[in-house]
Amino acid sequence: MNTLDKLIGWVSPLSGVRRHQARAALAEVRAFDAAAKGRRTASWKTPSTSANVENLASLVTLRDRSRDLARNNAWVKKALETWVGDAIGTGVRSTLESDPVVGAAWTAWAGTAACDSDGLSDLYGLQALAARCAWESGEVLIRRRWRRPEDGLPVPLALQVLEPDHLDHTKTESLKNGGQILGGIEFDALGRRVAYWLYDMHPGEHYRLGRTLEPRRVDAADVIHLFKRTRPGQVRGVPELAPIVLRARDLDDYEDAELTRKKVEACFSVFIKTDGGATSGVGSIGKDGDGRATARLSPGMIKTLRPGEDVSFASPTPTAGYAEFTRAQLRAMAAGSLVTYEAMSGDLSQVNYSSMRAGQLAYRRSVEAWQWLVFVPMFCQRIASWFIEAAELAGKRSPGAEHKVEWSTPRWEWIDPVKDMRGELLKIASGTQSFSELIRRQGNQPDAVISELKKDWERLSEAGIPISLDGLVQLASSTLEGEQMGAENKI
């Protein structure tokens, strides 16, 4: 019996004024409309369950449906490609600046397929693969694979990207040491992750080879579990499409029905009415495979009808509100899939420069939050620590050297480069932003850019080419002022 039921039982025996006062007190308990119980909320199921109880019971179904939409729904596929392109692009890059020996090994390892256990992608390709899987399936696993010195790699380390299906979500039990296994993840008595129970092969492939699936315990130090936590205590990730799976499916069904209706309408062009008996038809007469009479029309045809014949032409009726309904559904789908409506649909008919820029700013903040709060700490920093450990084992570390790792996310393309760059330069001039920060926001490393600039100016000076940084800035400023004056004159 909950608290409210106890209160109701307490009110019933009372009488008169006291009963009225007690009922008034109960009304105050339900002062929130959202907490009221009645016809409007009769079918609203809101269990007080934990994130893990909710997620583990639905993970497989959510993953399978999300992947199906990514394969077969054009809008969802576009949202996926857009988000991965903006969040990862050509890679979240880094340099190990303090140790040239380790830095050289990092460049040779991260920039080639040596880092991939499959030997197909460099580190930045693996980043895109991991981000794609995390968006589509809700989570992704990266397993550390040690390699032998004779393999000839820059460092004895390779990365294996695994879909979350490899993690046995059915394995949940209490352990004698006070820990527990929850959804295939083993925790110690203090709640720290100590191991993952992984299948050696994808559960969707084992039947082809006739093998029995048995999860194996893998130390947590050798596994990265990348997912976005949205509730305290959550141990498994949920696909980003979860809120819009049904909407996307219903929109698919609606468009299929509309397309079928249009195709049926297009099959009928002319209807012939007769009082009975044989008919001359309208076009050339023939028969179909079942022996039924058919007629075909051709351009410029003149046909004389017999007495009693009448012809009517089909006039397909347009679907009222089709465009508006589809646009409204796509806006909801875009909101649920973390991208803008314009990016998902390619429809720019209802935006201008200001609204496009404002929408992009909000979208960029969302992507940057995922980059710096999820991807960099969970994926990038762990990969860097693995690499440094492998470099030490390979003897590619200067004695006593400390490693400084800086990450640069992909640059955002400016909507109006001249105006935006002027704003960035004003930030530098006012001291609210460093030149290094500007370079990092462009997806580059400050030391690398400054070194290249120095070499370029020296080479230009040696060649006698009169180009200076001040001159370029003045040229850009004069160009901008000329554009502004032209705009004022037009006004």
FITI-503564 format. One line per 2 residues: number of its first residue (from 1); their letters; for each residue x, y, z of N, C-alpha, C. Coordinates in steps of 0.2 Angstrom, whole numbers. Layout:
N
NUM	a	X Y Z X Y Z X Y Z  ... $
END
This chain:
491
1	mn	4 -6 0 0 0 0 4 6 0  3 11 -5 7 17 -5 5 22 -1 $
3	tl	8 28 0 6 33 4 -1 36 3  -2 37 -4 -9 40 -5 -14 35 -3 $
5	dk	-14 28 -4 -19 24 -2 -20 24 6  -14 25 9 -15 25 17 -19 32 18 $
7	li	-18 37 15 -21 43 16 -29 43 15  -30 39 9 -37 38 8 -41 34 13 $
9	gw	-37 29 15 -40 25 21 -41 29 27  -37 33 28 -37 38 34 -43 42 34 $
11	vs	-45 45 28 -50 50 27 -57 46 28  -58 40 25 -64 37 25 -68 37 32 $
13	pl	-65 35 37 -69 35 44 -71 42 46  -68 47 44 -69 54 46 -76 56 44 $
15	sg	-78 62 47 -85 64 45 -85 72 45  -90 75 42 -91 82 42 -85 86 40 $
17	vr	-83 91 44 -78 96 43 -71 93 42  -70 88 46 -63 85 46 -62 81 39 $
19	rh	-68 78 37 -67 74 31 -66 79 25  -69 85 25 -68 90 20 -61 93 20 $
21	qa	-58 94 26 -51 96 27 -46 91 24  -48 85 26 -43 80 24 -43 79 16 $
23	ra	-49 79 13 -49 79 6 -46 85 3  -46 91 6 -43 96 3 -35 95 3 $
25	al	-33 92 9 -26 90 10 -24 86 4  -28 81 3 -26 76 -3 -26 79 -10 $
27	ae	-30 84 -11 -30 88 -17 -23 92 -18  -21 94 -12 -14 97 -13 -9 93 -14 $
29	vr	-9 86 -12 -4 81 -14 -4 81 -21  -10 81 -25 -10 80 -32 -11 87 -35 $
31	af	-7 92 -33 -8 99 -36 -5 99 -43  0 95 -45 3 95 -51 -2 91 -56 $
33	da	-3 94 -62 -8 91 -67 -4 85 -69  3 85 -70 6 79 -73 6 73 -68 $
35	aa	4 74 -62 4 69 -57 -3 66 -56  -8 70 -59 -15 68 -59 -17 61 -62 $
37	kg	-21 58 -59 -24 51 -62 -31 52 -65  -32 50 -71 -38 51 -74 -38 48 -81 $
39	rr	-43 50 -85 -44 48 -92 -38 49 -96  -35 55 -95 -30 57 -100 -24 53 -98 $
41	ta	-23 51 -92 -16 47 -91 -18 40 -89  -24 37 -91 -25 30 -89 -21 25 -92 $
43	sw	-18 27 -99 -14 22 -102 -7 24 -102  -5 28 -98 2 31 -97 6 26 -92 $
45	kt	10 22 -94 14 18 -90 21 21 -88  21 22 -82 27 26 -79 30 22 -73 $
47	ps	34 16 -75 36 12 -69 42 15 -66  43 15 -59 49 18 -56 55 13 -56 $
49	ts	57 11 -62 63 6 -63 69 10 -64  75 7 -63 81 10 -64 83 10 -72 $
51	an	88 13 -74 90 13 -81 92 7 -83  95 3 -79 97 -4 -81 92 -9 -82 $
53	ve	87 -9 -78 81 -13 -79 77 -11 -85  77 -5 -87 74 -3 -93 78 -5 -99 $
55	nl	84 -3 -99 88 -4 -105 90 -12 -106  91 -16 -101 93 -23 -103 88 -27 -106 $
57	as	81 -25 -104 76 -28 -107 74 -27 -114  77 -21 -116 75 -19 -123 81 -18 -128 $
59	lv	87 -19 -125 93 -18 -129 93 -21 -136  92 -27 -136 92 -31 -143 87 -29 -148 $
61	tl	81 -28 -145 76 -25 -150 77 -18 -152  80 -14 -148 81 -7 -150 87 -7 -155 $
63	rd	92 -11 -154 98 -11 -158 96 -14 -165  92 -19 -165 90 -22 -172 86 -17 -176 $
65	rs	81 -14 -173 77 -9 -176 80 -3 -178  85 -1 -174 89 5 -176 93 4 -182 $
67	rd	96 -2 -182 100 -4 -188 96 -5 -194  90 -7 -194 86 -8 -199 84 -2 -202 $
69	la	83 3 -198 81 10 -201 87 13 -204  93 12 -201 99 15 -204 101 12 -211 $
71	rn	99 6 -212 100 2 -218 95 4 -223  88 5 -221 83 6 -226 79 12 -226 $
73	na	80 16 -221 77 23 -221 81 28 -223  80 32 -229 84 36 -232 86 42 -227 $
75	wv	80 44 -223 81 50 -219 86 48 -213  85 42 -210 89 40 -205 96 39 -207 $
77	kk	97 37 -213 104 36 -215 107 43 -216  104 47 -219 107 54 -220 108 57 -213 $
79	al	104 56 -208 105 59 -201 112 56 -198  112 49 -199 118 46 -197 125 48 -200 $
81	et	125 49 -207 131 51 -210 132 58 -208  127 63 -207 128 70 -205 131 70 -199 $
83	wv	129 66 -194 131 67 -187 138 64 -187  140 59 -190 147 56 -189 151 61 -193 $
85	gd	149 64 -198 153 68 -202 155 74 -198  150 77 -194 151 83 -190 155 81 -184 $
87	ai	154 76 -180 157 74 -174 164 71 -175  165 68 -180 172 65 -181 175 68 -187 $
89	gt	172 68 -193 175 71 -199 180 67 -201  186 70 -202 192 67 -204 196 65 -198 $
91	gv	193 65 -192 197 63 -186 198 68 -180  197 66 -174 199 70 -168 206 68 -167 $
93	rs	210 73 -169 217 72 -170 221 74 -164  227 72 -163 231 74 -157 239 73 -159 $
95	tl	243 76 -155 250 75 -156 253 74 -149  258 70 -148 262 70 -142 268 74 -143 $
97	es	267 80 -140 272 86 -141 279 85 -137  278 83 -131 284 83 -127 290 78 -128 $
99	dp	288 73 -131 293 68 -133 293 66 -140  299 69 -144 299 68 -151 299 60 -153 $
101	vv	302 56 -149 303 49 -150 296 46 -150  292 47 -145 285 44 -144 281 48 -150 $
103	ga	282 54 -151 278 58 -156 279 55 -163  285 53 -165 286 50 -171 283 43 -172 $
105	aw	283 39 -166 280 33 -166 272 33 -167  269 39 -163 262 40 -164 260 41 -171 $
107	ta	264 46 -174 262 47 -181 262 41 -185  267 37 -185 268 31 -189 262 26 -187 $
109	wa	260 26 -181 255 21 -179 248 23 -180  246 29 -178 239 32 -179 238 34 -186 $
111	gt	243 35 -190 241 37 -197 241 32 -202  242 26 -200 242 20 -204 237 15 -202 $
113	aa	237 9 -206 232 4 -204 236 -1 -198  242 1 -196 245 -3 -191 241 -3 -185 $
115	cd	237 2 -183 233 2 -177 227 -2 -177  225 -4 -183 219 -8 -184 220 -16 -184 $
117	sd	217 -19 -180 218 -26 -179 216 -30 -186  211 -27 -190 209 -29 -196 214 -27 -202 $
119	gl	218 -22 -200 223 -20 -205 219 -16 -211  214 -12 -209 210 -9 -215 210 -1 -214 $
121	sd	210 2 -208 209 9 -206 214 11 -202  216 18 -202 220 21 -198 216 23 -191 $
123	ly	219 26 -187 215 28 -180 209 32 -182  209 36 -186 204 41 -188 198 38 -191 $
125	gl	200 33 -195 194 28 -198 191 24 -193  195 22 -188 192 18 -182 188 23 -178 $
127	qa	190 29 -177 186 34 -173 179 34 -177  179 35 -183 172 36 -187 168 29 -186 $
129	la	171 24 -187 168 17 -186 165 17 -179  169 18 -174 166 18 -167 160 23 -166 $
131	ar	161 29 -168 156 34 -167 149 32 -171  150 29 -177 144 27 -181 141 21 -177 $
133	ca	145 16 -174 142 11 -170 138 13 -164  141 18 -160 139 21 -154 132 24 -156 $
135	we	131 28 -161 125 31 -163 120 26 -165  122 22 -169 117 17 -172 115 12 -166 $
137	sg	120 9 -163 118 4 -158 118 6 -151  120 12 -149 120 15 -142 126 14 -139 $
139	ev	131 10 -141 137 9 -138 142 5 -142  148 5 -141 153 1 -145 159 -1 -140 $
141	li	162 -6 -142 167 -9 -138 174 -9 -142  179 -6 -139 186 -6 -142 190 -11 -138 $
143	rr	193 -16 -141 197 -21 -137 205 -20 -138  209 -20 -133 216 -19 -134 219 -26 -136 $
145	rw	222 -26 -142 226 -32 -144 233 -31 -144  237 -35 -140 244 -34 -140 247 -38 -146 $
147	rr	252 -35 -148 256 -39 -154 263 -40 -152  266 -45 -156 273 -47 -155 278 -42 -158 $
149	pe	284 -41 -156 289 -37 -159 290 -39 -166  290 -45 -168 292 -48 -174 286 -46 -179 $
151	dg	280 -43 -177 275 -41 -182 277 -35 -185  282 -31 -183 285 -25 -187 281 -19 -186 $
153	lp	277 -18 -181 272 -12 -180 276 -7 -176  274 -1 -177 278 5 -173 278 4 -166 $
155	vp	272 1 -163 272 -1 -156 268 -8 -156  269 -12 -152 265 -19 -152 258 -18 -149 $
157	la	254 -14 -153 247 -13 -151 243 -12 -157  237 -15 -156 232 -15 -162 225 -14 -158 $
159	lq	220 -11 -161 214 -10 -159 208 -14 -163  204 -17 -159 198 -21 -162 192 -17 -160 $
161	vl	188 -15 -165 182 -12 -164 176 -17 -164  172 -18 -159 167 -23 -158 160 -20 -157 $
163	ep	155 -23 -161 148 -21 -159 146 -23 -152  142 -20 -149 140 -22 -142 136 -29 -142 $
165	dh	135 -32 -147 132 -39 -147 137 -44 -144  143 -42 -144 149 -46 -142 148 -47 -134 $
167	ld	145 -42 -131 144 -42 -124 138 -45 -122  139 -50 -117 133 -55 -115 128 -51 -111 $
169	ht	123 -48 -114 118 -44 -110 114 -48 -105  114 -55 -106 110 -59 -102 113 -61 -95 $
171	kt	120 -60 -95 124 -62 -89 123 -57 -84  119 -59 -79 118 -54 -73 118 -59 -67 $
173	es	122 -58 -62 122 -62 -56 126 -58 -50  125 -60 -44 129 -58 -39 135 -62 -37 $
175	lk	140 -59 -35 147 -63 -34 148 -64 -27  152 -69 -25 153 -70 -18 158 -65 -15 $
177	ng	162 -61 -19 166 -56 -16 163 -49 -15  156 -49 -16 152 -43 -15 151 -39 -21 $
179	gq	154 -41 -26 153 -38 -33 147 -41 -36  146 -39 -43 140 -41 -47 142 -41 -54 $
181	il	139 -45 -58 139 -44 -65 132 -42 -68  132 -36 -71 126 -33 -73 126 -32 -81 $
183	gg	122 -36 -85 122 -35 -92 129 -37 -95  132 -41 -92 139 -44 -95 145 -40 -93 $
185	ie	144 -35 -88 149 -31 -86 150 -33 -78  156 -34 -76 158 -36 -70 160 -31 -65 $
187	fd	157 -30 -60 159 -24 -55 162 -27 -48  166 -24 -45 169 -26 -39 164 -23 -33 $
189	al	166 -25 -27 162 -23 -21 161 -15 -21  166 -11 -24 165 -4 -24 162 -1 -30 $
191	gr	159 -5 -34 156 -3 -40 160 -1 -46  167 -3 -46 171 -2 -51 171 -7 -56 $
193	rv	172 -6 -63 172 -11 -68 178 -14 -68  178 -21 -68 184 -25 -67 185 -30 -73 $
195	ay	179 -31 -77 180 -36 -82 173 -35 -87  174 -38 -93 168 -38 -97 168 -46 -100 $
197	wl	162 -48 -100 161 -55 -103 159 -55 -110  164 -56 -114 163 -55 -122 163 -62 -125 $
199	yd	159 -62 -131 159 -68 -135 165 -67 -140  168 -73 -142 174 -73 -146 172 -71 -153 $
201	mh	165 -72 -155 163 -70 -162 156 -67 -161  154 -63 -166 147 -60 -166 142 -65 -165 $
203	pg	137 -65 -161 131 -69 -160 127 -71 -166  127 -66 -171 124 -66 -177 128 -70 -182 $
205	eh	134 -73 -181 138 -77 -186 139 -84 -183  139 -85 -177 141 -91 -174 138 -97 -178 $
207	yr	131 -97 -180 127 -102 -182 130 -104 -189  134 -100 -193 137 -102 -199 142 -107 -198 $
209	lg	146 -106 -193 151 -111 -191 150 -116 -187  144 -116 -184 142 -122 -180 145 -122 -173 $
211	rt	147 -116 -171 151 -115 -164 146 -114 -159  148 -116 -152 144 -114 -147 146 -107 -144 $
213	le	141 -103 -142 143 -96 -139 144 -97 -132  150 -95 -130 152 -95 -122 156 -89 -121 $
215	pr	153 -84 -117 157 -78 -115 163 -79 -111  168 -75 -113 174 -76 -109 176 -69 -105 $
217	rv	179 -70 -100 180 -64 -95 186 -61 -98  186 -54 -100 191 -50 -102 192 -44 -97 $
219	da	198 -43 -95 200 -38 -90 198 -31 -93  195 -27 -88 192 -21 -90 198 -16 -93 $
221	ad	204 -17 -91 210 -13 -93 211 -14 -100  208 -19 -103 209 -20 -111 203 -19 -115 $
223	vi	198 -16 -112 192 -14 -115 190 -7 -114  188 -4 -120 185 3 -119 177 2 -121 $
225	hl	173 4 -116 166 4 -117 163 11 -118  162 13 -125 160 20 -127 152 20 -127 $
227	fk	149 24 -123 142 25 -123 141 32 -120  135 35 -121 133 41 -118 128 39 -112 $
229	rt	131 41 -106 127 40 -100 122 46 -99  115 44 -98 110 49 -97 107 49 -91 $
231	rp	108 43 -87 106 42 -80 111 40 -75  111 42 -69 116 39 -64 115 32 -64 $
233	gq	120 28 -63 120 21 -63 119 17 -69  118 20 -75 117 17 -81 124 14 -83 $
235	vr	123 7 -85 129 3 -87 130 2 -95  124 2 -98 124 1 -105 121 7 -109 $
237	gv	123 7 -115 120 13 -119 114 11 -123  110 16 -125 104 16 -129 105 19 -136 $
239	pe	102 16 -141 103 19 -148 100 26 -148  103 31 -152 100 38 -152 93 38 -155 $
241	la	92 33 -159 85 33 -163 79 30 -158  81 28 -152 76 25 -148 69 29 -148 $
243	pi	70 36 -147 63 40 -146 59 40 -153  63 39 -159 59 40 -165 59 34 -169 $
245	vl	60 28 -166 60 22 -170 53 21 -173  47 21 -169 41 20 -171 39 26 -176 $
247	ra	40 32 -175 39 38 -179 42 37 -186  48 35 -186 51 33 -193 48 28 -197 $
249	rd	46 22 -193 43 17 -196 36 19 -199  32 22 -195 26 25 -197 26 29 -203 $
251	ld	31 33 -203 32 38 -209 34 34 -215  38 29 -215 39 24 -220 33 21 -223 $
253	dy	29 18 -218 23 15 -220 18 20 -224  18 26 -221 13 31 -224 16 33 -231 $
255	ed	22 34 -232 25 36 -239 24 30 -244  24 24 -241 23 18 -246 16 18 -248 $
257	ae	11 19 -243 4 19 -245 3 25 -250  6 30 -249 4 36 -253 7 34 -260 $
259	lt	13 31 -261 16 30 -267 12 24 -270  9 19 -267 5 14 -270 -1 17 -273 $
261	rk	-4 22 -269 -10 25 -271 -9 29 -278  -3 33 -278 -1 36 -284 0 31 -290 $
263	kv	3 26 -289 4 21 -294 -2 18 -297  -7 17 -292 -14 14 -294 -17 19 -298 $
265	ea	-17 25 -296 -20 31 -300 -17 31 -307  -11 31 -307 -7 31 -314 -9 26 -319 $
267	cf	-11 20 -316 -13 14 -320 -19 16 -324  -24 20 -322 -30 21 -325 -30 28 -329 $
269	sv	-30 28 -335 -30 35 -339 -37 36 -342  -41 31 -345 -47 32 -348 -52 27 -346 $
271	fi	-58 29 -345 -64 25 -343 -69 25 -348  -71 19 -351 -76 19 -357 -83 17 -354 $
273	kt	-88 20 -355 -95 18 -353 -99 17 -359  -102 11 -359 -107 9 -365 -113 7 -362 $
275	dg	-118 7 -367 -125 5 -365 -125 -3 -365  -120 -6 -368 -120 -13 -368 -118 -15 -375 $
277	ga	-116 -22 -376 -113 -24 -382 -106 -23 -383  -104 -24 -389 -97 -23 -391 -95 -15 -391 $
279	ts	-89 -14 -390 -87 -7 -390 -81 -6 -394  -80 0 -397 -75 1 -402 -68 3 -398 $
281	gv	-69 5 -391 -63 7 -388 -61 14 -390  -56 16 -386 -53 23 -388 -47 23 -392 $
283	gs	-42 18 -390 -36 18 -393 -35 11 -397  -29 9 -398 -28 2 -401 -31 -3 -397 $
285	ig	-35 -8 -400 -37 -13 -396 -33 -19 -396  -32 -22 -390 -28 -28 -389 -31 -32 -383 $
287	kd	-27 -38 -381 -29 -42 -376 -23 -43 -371  -25 -43 -365 -19 -45 -360 -18 -52 -359 $
289	gd	-14 -54 -355 -12 -62 -354 -18 -66 -352  -23 -63 -349 -29 -66 -347 -35 -66 -352 $
291	gr	-34 -63 -357 -39 -63 -363 -43 -57 -362  -42 -52 -357 -46 -46 -357 -44 -41 -362 $
293	at	-50 -37 -364 -48 -32 -369 -45 -26 -366  -40 -23 -370 -36 -18 -367 -36 -13 -373 $
295	ar	-35 -6 -372 -34 -1 -377 -28 3 -375  -24 6 -380 -19 10 -379 -20 17 -382 $
297	ls	-18 22 -379 -18 29 -382 -12 31 -385  -12 35 -391 -6 37 -394 -7 44 -395 $
299	pg	-1 48 -395 -2 56 -397 -5 57 -403  -9 62 -403 -13 64 -410 -18 60 -412 $
301	mi	-20 55 -408 -25 50 -411 -32 54 -411  -36 52 -416 -43 54 -417 -47 48 -418 $
303	kt	-52 48 -413 -56 41 -413 -63 43 -413  -67 40 -417 -74 41 -418 -78 36 -414 $
305	lr	-82 38 -409 -85 33 -405 -92 31 -408  -94 25 -406 -100 22 -408 -106 25 -404 $
307	pg	-112 25 -407 -118 27 -403 -118 23 -396  -120 27 -391 -120 24 -384 -114 24 -380 $
309	ed	-108 26 -383 -102 26 -379 -100 32 -377  -97 32 -371 -95 39 -368 -88 37 -364 $
311	vs	-84 43 -365 -77 42 -362 -76 47 -356  -73 45 -351 -71 49 -345 -64 48 -344 $
313	fa	-60 53 -342 -53 53 -341 -52 53 -333  -47 49 -331 -45 49 -324 -42 56 -322 $
315	sp	-44 58 -316 -40 64 -314 -38 63 -307  -32 61 -306 -29 59 -299 -30 65 -294 $
317	tp	-32 64 -288 -33 69 -284 -27 70 -279  -24 76 -279 -18 77 -274 -20 76 -267 $
319	ta	-15 74 -263 -16 72 -256 -15 79 -252  -20 80 -249 -20 87 -245 -16 86 -239 $
321	gy	-11 91 -238 -7 91 -233 -1 86 -233  0 83 -238 6 78 -238 12 81 -236 $
323	ae	14 87 -240 20 90 -239 21 93 -231  16 96 -229 16 98 -222 17 93 -217 $
325	ft	13 87 -218 13 82 -213 20 79 -213  23 77 -219 30 74 -220 35 79 -217 $
327	ra	34 85 -218 39 90 -215 39 90 -207  33 90 -204 32 90 -197 35 83 -194 $
329	ql	34 78 -198 37 71 -195 45 71 -196  47 74 -201 55 75 -202 58 79 -197 $
331	ra	54 85 -195 57 89 -190 57 85 -183  52 81 -181 53 77 -175 58 72 -175 $
333	ma	59 69 -181 64 64 -182 71 67 -181  72 73 -184 78 76 -184 80 78 -177 $
335	ag	75 80 -173 76 82 -166 78 76 -162  75 70 -163 77 64 -160 83 61 -162 $
337	sl	86 63 -168 92 59 -170 98 64 -170  97 70 -166 103 74 -165 105 78 -170 $
339	vt	102 79 -176 104 83 -181 98 88 -183  100 93 -187 95 98 -189 91 96 -194 $
341	ye	85 98 -195 80 97 -200 83 98 -207  86 103 -208 89 105 -214 94 100 -216 $
343	am	98 98 -212 104 93 -213 101 86 -215  95 84 -211 92 78 -213 88 78 -219 $
345	sg	85 83 -221 80 83 -227 84 86 -233  89 91 -232 91 95 -237 87 100 -239 $
347	dl	81 102 -236 77 107 -237 79 113 -234  81 118 -238 83 125 -236 78 130 -238 $
349	sq	72 128 -240 67 133 -242 64 137 -237  65 136 -231 61 139 -225 66 143 -220 $
351	vn	73 144 -223 78 147 -218 81 152 -222  84 157 -218 88 162 -221 94 162 -217 $
353	ys	99 167 -219 105 167 -216 105 167 -208  101 171 -205 101 172 -198 98 165 -195 $
355	sm	93 163 -197 90 157 -194 94 151 -195  98 150 -201 102 145 -202 108 145 -197 $
357	ra	111 151 -196 116 152 -192 114 150 -185  109 153 -182 106 151 -176 105 144 -174 $
359	gq	102 141 -179 101 133 -179 108 130 -178  112 132 -182 119 128 -183 123 129 -176 $
361	la	122 135 -173 125 136 -166 123 131 -161  116 131 -161 114 126 -156 116 119 -157 $
363	yr	116 117 -163 118 110 -166 125 109 -164  129 114 -165 136 113 -164 138 112 -157 $
365	rs	134 116 -152 135 115 -145 134 108 -143  128 105 -146 127 98 -144 132 93 -147 $
367	ve	135 94 -153 140 90 -155 146 91 -151  148 97 -149 154 98 -145 154 95 -138 $
369	aw	148 95 -135 147 92 -129 148 85 -129  146 81 -135 147 74 -135 155 73 -136 $
371	qw	158 77 -140 165 76 -142 169 77 -135  168 82 -131 172 83 -126 170 80 -119 $
373	lv	164 78 -119 161 75 -113 161 67 -113  161 65 -119 160 57 -120 166 55 -124 $
375	fv	167 57 -130 172 54 -135 179 55 -133  181 61 -131 188 62 -129 190 58 -123 $
377	pm	186 59 -117 188 56 -111 187 48 -111  182 45 -115 181 38 -115 185 35 -120 $
379	fc	186 38 -126 189 34 -131 197 37 -132  197 43 -134 204 46 -136 209 46 -130 $
381	qr	207 48 -124 212 47 -119 214 40 -117  209 36 -117 211 29 -116 216 26 -121 $
383	ia	214 28 -128 219 25 -133 226 28 -132  226 35 -130 233 38 -129 237 34 -124 $
385	sw	233 33 -118 237 29 -113 239 22 -115  235 19 -119 237 12 -121 243 13 -126 $
387	fi	243 18 -130 249 19 -134 255 20 -130  255 24 -126 261 26 -122 264 20 -118 $
389	ea	259 16 -115 261 10 -112 265 5 -117  262 5 -123 265 0 -128 272 3 -130 $
391	ae	272 10 -131 278 13 -133 284 12 -128  282 12 -121 287 10 -116 289 3 -117 $
393	la	285 -2 -118 287 -9 -119 291 -10 -125  290 -5 -130 294 -6 -136 301 -2 -136 $
395	gk	302 1 -130 308 5 -129 308 12 -133  302 14 -135 302 21 -139 299 26 -134 $
397	rs	303 27 -129 301 33 -124 307 36 -122  308 42 -122 314 45 -119 314 45 -112 $
399	pg	319 43 -109 320 43 -101 317 49 -98  312 48 -93 310 53 -89 305 58 -93 $
401	ae	304 57 -99 300 62 -103 292 61 -100  289 67 -100 282 67 -99 278 69 -105 $
403	hk	272 66 -106 269 66 -112 263 71 -111  263 76 -116 257 81 -116 253 79 -122 $
405	ve	247 77 -121 242 75 -127 237 81 -127  236 84 -133 231 89 -135 227 86 -141 $
407	ws	221 87 -140 216 84 -145 213 90 -149  212 89 -155 209 94 -159 203 91 -163 $
409	tp	197 94 -162 191 91 -165 190 94 -172  186 91 -177 186 93 -184 183 101 -184 $
411	rw	186 104 -188 184 111 -189 177 112 -192  173 117 -190 167 119 -192 167 123 -198 $
413	ew	164 122 -203 164 126 -209 160 132 -208  163 138 -209 159 145 -207 154 146 -213 $
415	id	148 149 -211 143 150 -215 145 157 -219  148 161 -216 151 167 -219 158 168 -217 $
417	pv	163 165 -221 170 165 -218 173 172 -216  172 177 -220 175 183 -219 173 186 -213 $
419	kd	166 186 -212 163 189 -206 165 185 -199  165 179 -200 167 174 -194 174 175 -193 $
421	mr	178 175 -197 186 176 -196 187 183 -193  183 188 -195 184 194 -192 182 194 -184 $
423	ge	177 191 -183 175 190 -176 180 186 -172  183 181 -175 188 177 -171 194 181 -170 $
425	ll	196 185 -175 202 189 -174 201 195 -169  195 197 -168 193 202 -163 194 199 -156 $
427	ki	192 193 -156 193 189 -149 200 189 -147  204 187 -152 212 187 -151 214 194 -149 $
429	as	212 199 -152 214 206 -151 212 208 -144  206 206 -142 204 208 -135 206 204 -130 $
431	gt	210 198 -131 213 194 -126 208 189 -123  202 188 -127 197 183 -124 198 176 -127 $
433	qs	203 176 -132 204 169 -135 212 169 -138  215 164 -137 222 163 -139 222 161 -147 $
435	fs	228 163 -150 229 161 -157 229 153 -157  232 150 -152 232 142 -152 225 139 -152 $
437	el	220 143 -148 214 140 -147 210 141 -154  211 146 -158 208 147 -164 211 142 -169 $
439	ir	217 140 -169 220 135 -173 217 128 -171  216 127 -165 213 120 -163 206 120 -165 $
441	rq	202 125 -165 195 125 -167 195 124 -175  200 125 -178 200 124 -185 202 117 -187 $
443	gn	203 113 -181 205 106 -182 212 104 -183  217 109 -182 224 109 -183 227 109 -176 $
445	qp	234 107 -176 238 108 -170 242 114 -170  242 118 -165 245 125 -165 253 124 -167 $
447	da	256 120 -164 264 119 -165 265 118 -172  261 113 -175 262 111 -182 261 117 -187 $
449	vi	255 121 -185 254 127 -190 259 132 -189  261 134 -183 266 139 -182 273 137 -185 $
451	se	275 131 -185 281 128 -188 280 129 -196  274 127 -198 273 128 -206 273 135 -208 $
453	lk	270 139 -204 270 146 -206 277 149 -206  281 147 -201 288 150 -200 292 148 -207 $
455	kd	291 141 -208 295 139 -214 292 142 -221  286 143 -221 283 146 -227 286 153 -228 $
457	we	286 157 -223 288 164 -223 295 165 -225  299 160 -222 307 160 -223 308 158 -231 $
459	rl	304 153 -233 305 151 -240 303 157 -245  297 160 -243 295 166 -247 300 172 -247 $
461	se	303 173 -242 307 178 -241 314 177 -245  316 170 -245 322 168 -249 321 169 -256 $
463	ag	314 167 -258 313 168 -265 311 175 -268  311 180 -263 310 187 -265 303 188 -266 $
465	ip	298 184 -264 291 185 -265 288 190 -259  286 196 -261 284 201 -256 277 200 -253 $
467	is	277 195 -248 270 193 -245 272 193 -238  267 197 -234 268 197 -227 261 196 -223 $
469	ld	262 194 -217 255 193 -214 251 199 -213  255 205 -211 251 211 -210 248 213 -217 $
471	gl	251 212 -222 248 213 -229 241 209 -230  242 203 -228 236 199 -229 230 201 -225 $
473	vq	232 203 -219 226 205 -214 223 211 -217  227 216 -219 225 222 -222 221 221 -228 $
475	la	223 217 -232 219 215 -238 212 212 -236  212 208 -231 206 205 -229 201 210 -226 $
477	ss	204 215 -222 200 220 -219 197 225 -224  201 227 -229 199 231 -234 194 228 -239 $
479	tl	194 222 -240 189 218 -244 183 218 -240  183 217 -233 177 217 -229 174 224 -229 $
481	eg	178 229 -228 175 236 -228 172 238 -235  175 236 -240 172 237 -247 165 234 -248 $
483	eq	164 227 -245 158 224 -246 153 227 -241  155 230 -235 150 233 -231 148 240 -234 $
485	mg	152 243 -237 150 250 -240 146 248 -246  147 243 -250 143 242 -256 136 240 -253 $
487	ae	135 236 -248 129 234 -245 125 240 -243  129 245 -240 125 251 -237 123 255 -243 $
489	nk	127 256 -249 125 260 -254 118 257 -257  118 250 -257 112 247 -260 106 248 -256 $
491	i	107 249 -249 101 250 -245 99 258 -246 $
END
